[in-house]
Amino acid sequence: MDFSDEILDKISRKSGLSKEELVNRINDKANEFSGLITKEGAVYIVGKELGVEMEKANKLLKLKDITPDFKKLSVSGRVIRISPIKEFVKSNGNKGRVANIYLSDGTGYVRLPLWDDQVNLVEEGLVSLNSIIEVSDAMLRENTFGELEISLGRFGSIRLADDIHNLPSSEELIEKYFPSSPRRTFIKDIVPGSVEISGHVVQIFKGKFVFNNQENEDYIIISCILDDGTGDIRAVFFRELAEEISGLKTDALVGLDFDQRYQLVSKNLLGKELVVQGRVVKNRNFDRLEMTANQIKSLNVLEESRKLVDSLETIVGV
């Protein structure tokens, strides 16, 4: 949709406002969103507020249909999670801020990081939990957690949307994608979503192990294979979780070369039994399921024995 006389004429005819009044309202609306929506987005919102239905130029994708092939895309969803605003020092010495919002349309979910001035959307309450938003001309990338995420970039925009998408409630979406108690699952039965598994570390993947993020912080990533006797799955552990399972602090690996890091991590971790909670997603490049860990549980021998007995009774029908 272009910010054109034709569109202004349409809104003016149906609303009874002059073009000058409309331009002022559109500019005010753009300013209200701290410049984070385009004039096109502001026109759309003003038109809706005045009861004028506006056609959208960009087709909204279902989140389940997003693939790495997209360079730019437009999506809609309900805000089901907002991370705390985090401040950090950039590599150039300037201060930065970031907050992550998570959107879901019921077919999937996606993370949208907001950087620096974009954080005002959350801080000022313009975007909050349960808000329905449309994100236009967003950029797509794969983050360090192996999941796809979108960002506004230079040309993307956000606008609040009415509940015209018939989206599930926040409670339904949170339970579906971020349940408080992930279900214990055999690896052979795993499907995408939040799960809990118990397995032994049977392989460590070689790599850098130590990475540096946009906030100029060093952190560990460990990628390994977990096997529970019914199957195996690649699991990735980040930051504190990687330190916890390996018993190694980041500083202990920074001064080592890649081979030394691999030998030390393997010595500490290979063969260890872990109870892991995390999110399972489909790696589209390799057509396989992979797990991103978000919690490590202490191994309780009695509890694990009871669960094993329960599962055996289910199998044999005792």
LINMO-V844960 format. One record per residue. SS is DSSP state (H for helix, E for strand, L for the rest). PSI is psi in whole degrees, -180 to 180 (none if undefined). OMEGA is omega as a letter, one per 20 degrees, with the letter a starting at -180 (* if undefined). Layout:
<<SS,PSI,OMEGA> <SS,PSI,OMEGA>>
//
This chain:
<<L,128,r> <L,150,r> <L,81,a> <L,167,r> <H,-33,a> <H,-44,a> <H,-41,r> <H,-40,r> <H,-42,a> <H,-48,a> <H,-40,a> <H,-44,a> <H,-43,a> <H,-21,a> <H,-22,a> <L,4,r> <L,150,r> <L,163,r> <H,-40,a> <H,-43,r> <H,-39,r> <H,-44,r> <H,-42,r> <H,-42,r> <H,-38,r> <H,-43,r> <H,-41,r> <H,-39,a> <H,-40,r> <H,-41,r> <H,-33,r> <H,-32,r> <L,22,r> <L,31,r> <L,11,a> <L,1,r> <L,150,r> <L,169,r> <H,-34,r> <H,-46,r> <H,-40,r> <H,-39,r> <H,-44,a> <H,-46,a> <H,-46,r> <H,-42,r> <H,-44,r> <H,-41,a> <H,-30,a> <L,6,r> <L,19,a> <L,115,r> <L,128,a> <L,132,r> <L,140,r> <L,135,a> <L,-36,a> <L,133,r> <L,134,r> <E,129,r> <E,146,r> <L,142,a> <H,-29,r> <H,-19,a> <H,-1,r> <L,133,r> <L,161,a> <L,-12,a> <L,-22,a> <L,133,r> <L,-45,r> <E,150,a> <E,164,r> <E,132,a> <E,165,r> <E,158,r> <E,170,r> <E,139,r> <E,115,a> <E,-9,r> <E,140,r> <E,124,r> <L,158,r> <L,149,r> <L,127,a> <E,132,r> <E,146,a> <E,170,r> <E,125,a> <L,167,a> <L,-25,r> <L,4,r> <L,-12,r> <L,154,r> <E,142,r> <E,167,r> <E,151,r> <E,143,r> <E,140,a> <E,130,r> <E,147,a> <E,127,a> <E,146,r> <E,141,r> <L,11,a> <L,-17,r> <L,-12,a> <L,-175,r> <E,162,a> <E,148,r> <E,139,r> <E,102,r> <E,138,r> <E,128,a> <E,141,r> <H,-117,a> <H,-23,r> <H,-25,a> <H,-22,r> <H,-29,r> <H,-40,r> <H,-45,a> <H,-36,a> <L,5,r> <L,13,r> <L,-32,r> <L,125,a> <L,174,r> <L,137,r> <L,-7,r> <L,146,r> <E,124,a> <E,156,r> <E,132,r> <E,120,a> <E,145,r> <E,41,r> <E,155,r> <E,147,a> <E,139,r> <E,165,r> <E,125,a> <L,-180,a> <L,-14,r> <L,3,r> <L,10,r> <L,153,r> <E,138,r> <E,159,a> <E,155,r> <E,156,a> <L,-31,a> <L,-149,a> <L,-26,a> <L,-2,r> <L,164,a> <E,158,r> <E,141,r> <E,147,r> <E,143,a> <L,149,r> <L,165,r> <L,65,a> <L,0,a> <L,0,a> <L,48,a> <L,150,r> <L,164,r> <L,164,r> <H,-42,a> <H,-43,r> <H,-44,a> <H,-40,r> <H,-43,r> <H,-33,a> <H,-42,a> <H,-23,r> <L,57,a> <L,147,a> <L,-28,a> <L,89,r> <L,146,a> <E,141,r> <E,131,a> <L,139,r> <L,144,a> <H,-35,a> <H,-21,a> <H,6,a> <L,139,r> <L,162,r> <L,142,a> <E,-169,r> <E,128,a> <E,168,r> <E,133,r> <E,158,r> <E,130,a> <E,166,r> <E,144,r> <E,114,a> <E,-11,r> <E,140,r> <E,130,r> <L,135,r> <L,149,r> <L,-168,r> <L,-36,a> <L,-40,a> <E,129,a> <E,165,r> <E,130,a> <L,-176,a> <L,-19,r> <L,10,r> <L,35,r> <L,139,r> <E,143,r> <E,162,a> <E,142,r> <E,126,r> <E,126,r> <E,129,a> <E,174,r> <E,128,r> <E,138,a> <E,129,r> <L,12,a> <L,-21,r> <L,-16,a> <L,-177,r> <E,161,a> <E,145,r> <E,131,r> <E,141,a> <E,134,a> <E,132,a> <E,148,r> <H,-121,a> <H,-36,r> <H,-39,r> <H,-39,r> <H,-40,a> <H,-47,a> <H,-29,a> <H,-18,a> <L,21,a> <L,138,r> <L,154,a> <H,-42,a> <H,-28,a> <H,-20,a> <H,-21,a> <H,-42,a> <L,1,a> <L,156,r> <L,175,a> <H,-44,a> <H,-40,r> <H,-40,r> <H,-44,a> <H,-43,a> <H,-41,a> <H,-44,r> <H,-43,a> <H,-42,a> <H,-41,a> <H,-23,a> <H,-33,a> <L,129,r> <L,-10,a> <L,141,r> <E,132,a> <E,145,r> <E,115,a> <E,135,r> <E,142,a> <E,-172,a> <E,133,r> <E,128,r> <E,163,r> <E,121,r> <E,106,a> <L,-27,a> <L,-35,a> <L,2,r> <L,53,r> <E,159,r> <E,140,r> <E,154,a> <E,134,r> <E,115,a> <E,142,r> <E,-4,r> <E,142,r> <E,129,r> <E,148,r> <L,142,a> <L,112,r> <L,109,a> <H,-43,a> <H,-43,r> <H,-42,r> <H,-36,r> <H,-42,r> <H,-43,r> <H,-35,r> <H,-42,r> <H,-44,r> <H,-43,a> <H,-37,r> <H,-39,r> <H,-37,r> <H,-39,a> <H,-45,a> <H,-8,r> <L,27,r> <L,none,*>>
//
